[in-house]
Amino acid sequence: MKPPPKAEVDLEAVVAKYRPVVGFKIRRAVGWDNPDWEDLTNEVLTQTIAAVRAGEFRGDSQIGTFIYTIACRRIVDHIRGKSKIARRFPVENDPASSQDRLEEHERIRGLAAAVSALPPKYREVLDLYYYQELSREETALRLGLAPARVSERVHYALKLLRNQMQRAAKSFFPPSPD
């Protein structure tokens, strides 16, 4: 059996058709007034052209689906990059009141305690995915899991954290007897 033929794609027509669609998706994701949207749109379309020329697009799906996947990944990379910069160079807005700072500190301590109480397999996946900012695929490689399993563990770990935080809030602020 011979391999399936590569899909023939008119790249100029694809760029003309999908530039507005990709631009809209990116602007919606990164903010309507964010000037980076044009650069991101061009990067997505350039990556698409390079991938099609390299034979990565086999024609199993629509070209729009292929572009959508590339756009989503580029948006995530962009947002992660911005969050790294924001952590390195924090901007102090209004100085919070001492009460606000105390409450924030208590929330952070409560969350840290809840994370510490998680079973090790959930703590580890959260550490790799959120704190070390590895992609789902990189996390899967490190843990020897399938990427779908990483997503399941992240989702379940967040559910456990949410439940623990809600229980803690209820014990801290019991409902008033009416």
C-alpha positions in Angstrom: 0.0 0.0 0.0 1.5 3.3 -1.0 1.4 6.4 1.3 -1.4 8.9 0.8 -0.6 11.8 -1.5 0.2 15.2 0.0 -2.7 17.6 -0.1 -2.4 20.2 -2.8 -3.1 23.7 -1.3 -3.2 27.1 -3.0 -1.3 29.0 -0.3 -2.2 32.5 -1.7 -5.9 31.7 -1.5 -5.6 30.2 2.0 -3.8 33.3 3.3 -6.4 35.6 1.7 -9.3 33.6 3.0 -8.0 32.9 6.6 -6.1 36.1 7.4 -9.3 37.8 8.7 -10.4 34.7 10.6 -7.1 34.2 12.3 -6.8 37.9 13.1 -10.2 37.9 14.7 -9.4 34.8 16.8 -6.1 36.3 17.9 -7.6 39.7 18.7 -10.3 38.1 20.8 -7.8 36.0 22.7 -5.1 38.6 23.4 -7.3 41.7 23.6 -8.8 43.9 21.0 -6.5 46.8 21.6 -3.3 44.7 21.9 -0.9 45.7 19.0 0.7 42.3 18.9 -2.3 40.7 17.1 -1.0 41.6 13.6 2.4 40.1 14.3 0.8 36.9 15.8 -1.5 36.6 12.8 1.5 36.9 10.4 3.4 34.3 12.5 0.5 31.8 12.3 0.1 32.2 8.6 3.9 31.9 8.1 4.0 28.8 10.3 1.1 27.4 8.2 2.8 28.0 4.9 6.1 26.4 6.2 4.2 23.4 7.6 2.3 22.9 4.3 5.5 23.1 2.3 7.2 20.7 4.7 4.4 18.2 4.1 3.0 18.3 7.6 -0.5 19.0 6.3 -1.6 15.7 4.8 -5.1 16.7 4.0 -6.8 14.4 6.6 -8.6 17.5 7.8 -9.7 20.8 6.4 -6.9 23.4 6.1 -9.0 25.7 8.4 -8.7 23.1 11.1 -5.0 22.9 10.6 -4.6 26.7 10.8 -6.9 26.8 13.9 -4.6 24.4 15.7 -1.5 26.4 14.9 -3.3 29.6 15.9 -4.4 28.2 19.3 -0.8 27.0 20.1 0.7 30.3 19.1 -1.8 32.2 21.3 -1.0 30.0 24.3 2.7 30.5 23.7 2.2 34.3 23.5 0.2 34.4 26.7 2.7 32.3 28.6 5.5 34.5 27.4 3.7 37.6 28.6 3.0 36.1 32.0 6.7 35.3 32.4 7.5 38.9 31.7 4.8 40.1 34.1 6.2 38.0 36.9 9.8 39.2 36.3 8.7 42.9 36.2 5.7 43.3 38.4 3.8 46.6 38.1 2.6 48.0 41.4 -0.8 49.5 40.8 -2.5 51.0 43.8 -0.9 50.0 47.0 -3.4 47.6 48.7 -4.5 48.2 52.2 -2.9 46.1 54.9 -6.2 44.3 55.2 -6.2 43.4 51.5 -2.6 42.2 51.7 -3.4 40.1 54.7 -6.4 38.5 53.0 -4.3 37.8 49.9 -1.6 36.3 52.0 -4.1 34.0 53.8 -5.5 32.9 50.5 -2.1 32.0 49.2 -1.3 30.1 52.4 -4.6 28.2 52.1 -3.9 27.3 48.5 -0.3 26.2 49.3 -1.7 24.0 52.1 -4.3 22.6 49.7 -1.7 21.8 47.1 0.5 20.2 49.7 -2.4 18.0 50.7 -2.9 16.6 47.2 -1.7 13.1 46.3 1.8 13.2 44.9 0.8 12.3 41.3 -1.5 15.4 41.2 1.0 17.7 42.9 3.6 16.7 40.4 1.5 17.3 37.3 0.4 20.7 38.7 4.1 21.6 39.4 5.2 20.7 35.9 2.3 22.2 34.0 1.6 25.4 35.9 4.8 26.3 37.9 7.4 25.1 35.5 5.1 26.0 32.6 5.8 22.9 30.5 3.3 22.1 27.7 1.0 19.2 28.1 3.2 17.2 25.8 6.4 18.0 27.7 4.7 17.2 31.0 3.5 13.9 29.5 7.1 13.0 28.4 8.5 13.8 31.9 5.8 11.7 33.6 5.7 8.9 31.1 2.0 9.5 30.4 -0.2 10.2 27.4 -1.0 13.9 26.9 -4.7 13.2 27.4 -3.9 11.6 30.8 -2.0 14.7 31.8 -5.1 16.8 30.9 -7.2 14.5 33.0 -4.9 14.7 36.0 -4.7 18.5 35.8 -8.5 18.7 35.6 -9.0 16.4 38.5 -6.3 18.1 40.6 -8.0 21.5 40.1 -11.3 19.9 41.0 -9.7 18.6 44.2 -8.2 22.0 45.0 -11.5 23.7 44.4 -13.3 21.3 46.8 -10.6 21.7 49.5 -10.7 25.5 49.2 -14.5 25.5 49.4 -14.5 23.3 52.5 -11.9 25.6 54.1 -14.0 28.6 53.3 -17.1 27.0 54.8 -15.2 26.1 58.0 -13.8 29.6 58.2 -17.1 31.3 57.4 -19.8 29.0 58.6 -23.3 29.7 57.3 -25.3 32.0 59.5 -28.3 30.4 61.2 -31.4 32.2 60.0 
